[in-house]
Amino acid sequence: MASLIYDNNDMFPFELQYSFVEHPNGLCIIDTPKEGNTHTLKYLAHGPSFDIVASALEEATYINHITGSPFVRTSILYRTIFPLAIINVEFPGNDKLNSIDVVNMNISQINYNLIRMICKQWLKDTL
C-alpha cells in the first residue's frame, strides 16, 4: 500500500463516546457507549480525502470468484483507514488508557472495537 502525503492544514479534531470496562485480569474492553458507562475520547484526523477512501476500498474489496460480485470486508476497510486517516487518540479523564500516537503504533496492538468506532464515525462525518 502506498503512503499518502498530506499538508498540515487538513487535520480536524473529533470526539466520540465510548464505554470502558477493565477486567480483573487487566484486560481493558472499549466498546460503544452504554448507559451509566459513557466516556468521551478525542482524536485528531485528516479531513475528507478521496485518496484515503479509494486506497482503503481497493484494499478491502474482494471479488467473489464464483459470482463475480464485489463485497467489502469491513474489518480490513477499518484497519486500512485507521493508520491513513487518524493521527492520534486521547482518553481525557481516563488514567487507565494511554493516548495513542497512530503513526508510531502497530495496528494489531489497538483494540479493534476502538478502530471500528472511530473509522465508522470518520467515514460518516467526512463523506
C-alpha positions as CSV (number, residue, x, y, z in Angstrom):
1,M,0.0,0.0,0.0
2,A,1.4,3.4,-1.0
3,S,1.8,6.0,1.7
4,L,-0.2,9.1,1.2
5,I,1.1,12.7,1.7
6,Y,-0.9,15.4,3.4
7,D,-0.3,19.0,4.3
8,N,-0.9,20.0,7.9
9,N,-3.9,22.2,7.1
10,D,-6.3,19.2,6.6
11,M,-6.4,18.0,10.2
12,F,-9.6,18.2,12.3
13,P,-10.5,17.3,15.9
14,F,-13.3,14.8,16.5
15,E,-15.0,13.5,19.7
16,L,-16.6,10.1,20.2
17,Q,-18.5,8.5,23.1
18,Y,-17.3,5.0,24.3
19,S,-17.7,2.6,27.2
20,F,-14.8,1.2,29.2
21,V,-14.6,-2.0,31.2
22,E,-11.5,-3.2,33.0
23,H,-11.5,-6.9,33.9
24,P,-9.6,-8.3,37.0
25,N,-7.0,-9.9,34.7
26,G,-6.1,-6.4,33.4
27,L,-7.8,-6.7,30.0
28,C,-9.4,-3.4,29.0
29,I,-12.5,-3.5,26.8
30,I,-13.6,-0.5,24.8
31,D,-17.0,-0.6,23.1
32,T,-20.0,1.5,22.1
33,P,-21.3,3.7,24.9
34,K,-23.6,2.0,27.5
35,E,-26.0,3.6,29.9
36,G,-24.0,4.6,33.0
37,N,-20.7,3.9,31.4
38,T,-20.1,6.7,28.9
39,H,-16.8,8.4,28.4
40,T,-15.5,10.8,25.7
41,L,-12.4,10.3,23.7
42,K,-10.8,12.9,21.4
43,Y,-9.0,12.2,18.2
44,L,-7.2,14.2,15.5
45,A,-7.7,13.1,11.9
46,H,-7.3,14.1,8.4
47,G,-10.4,15.6,6.7
48,P,-12.3,14.2,3.8
49,S,-9.9,12.5,1.4
50,F,-10.6,10.7,-1.8
51,D,-7.1,9.1,-1.7
52,I,-7.7,7.6,1.8
53,V,-11.1,6.2,0.9
54,A,-10.1,4.9,-2.5
55,S,-7.0,3.3,-1.1
56,A,-8.9,1.6,1.7
57,L,-11.7,0.4,-0.6
58,E,-9.1,-1.0,-3.0
59,E,-7.5,-2.9,-0.2
60,A,-10.8,-4.2,1.4
61,T,-12.8,-5.1,-1.7
62,Y,-13.0,-8.7,-2.7
63,I,-14.4,-10.1,-5.9
64,N,-16.3,-13.4,-5.3
65,H,-14.6,-15.8,-7.8
66,I,-17.9,-17.8,-8.3
67,T,-20.5,-15.0,-8.7
68,G,-18.2,-12.2,-9.8
69,S,-19.9,-9.9,-7.2
70,P,-17.7,-7.5,-5.2
71,F,-18.0,-7.1,-1.4
72,V,-16.2,-5.0,1.1
73,R,-14.5,-6.7,4.1
74,T,-15.3,-4.1,6.7
75,S,-12.6,-5.1,9.2
76,I,-10.0,-4.7,6.5
77,L,-11.6,-1.4,5.5
78,Y,-11.4,0.0,9.0
79,R,-7.8,-1.3,9.6
80,T,-6.7,0.3,6.4
81,I,-8.4,3.7,7.1
82,F,-7.2,3.9,10.7
83,P,-3.5,4.5,10.1
84,L,-4.1,6.6,7.0
85,A,-6.7,9.0,8.4
86,I,-6.2,9.0,12.2
87,I,-3.3,10.9,13.7
88,N,-3.8,10.4,17.5
89,V,-6.4,9.4,20.0
90,E,-6.7,10.7,23.6
91,F,-8.7,9.5,26.5
92,P,-9.2,12.6,28.7
93,G,-10.2,11.7,32.3
94,N,-9.3,8.1,32.0
95,D,-5.9,7.3,33.6
96,K,-6.1,3.6,32.7
97,L,-5.9,4.2,28.9
98,N,-2.9,5.8,27.3
99,S,-3.0,8.2,24.4
100,I,-2.3,6.6,21.0
101,D,0.1,8.2,18.5
102,V,-1.1,6.2,15.5
103,V,2.0,6.9,13.4
104,N,4.2,5.1,15.9
105,M,1.8,2.3,16.8
106,N,1.4,-1.2,15.4
107,I,-2.2,-1.5,14.3
108,S,-2.5,-5.0,15.8
109,Q,-1.9,-3.6,19.3
110,I,-5.0,-1.3,19.1
111,N,-8.4,-2.6,20.3
112,Y,-10.5,-3.5,17.1
113,N,-13.7,-2.1,18.7
114,L,-11.9,1.3,19.0
115,I,-10.7,1.2,15.4
116,R,-14.2,0.3,14.2
117,M,-16.0,3.0,16.2
118,I,-13.5,5.7,15.1
119,C,-13.5,4.7,11.5
120,K,-17.3,4.5,11.2
121,Q,-17.6,8.0,12.7
122,W,-14.8,9.3,10.5
123,L,-16.5,8.0,7.4
124,K,-19.9,9.3,8.4
125,D,-18.6,12.8,9.3
126,T,-16.2,13.3,6.5
127,L,-18.0,11.8,3.5
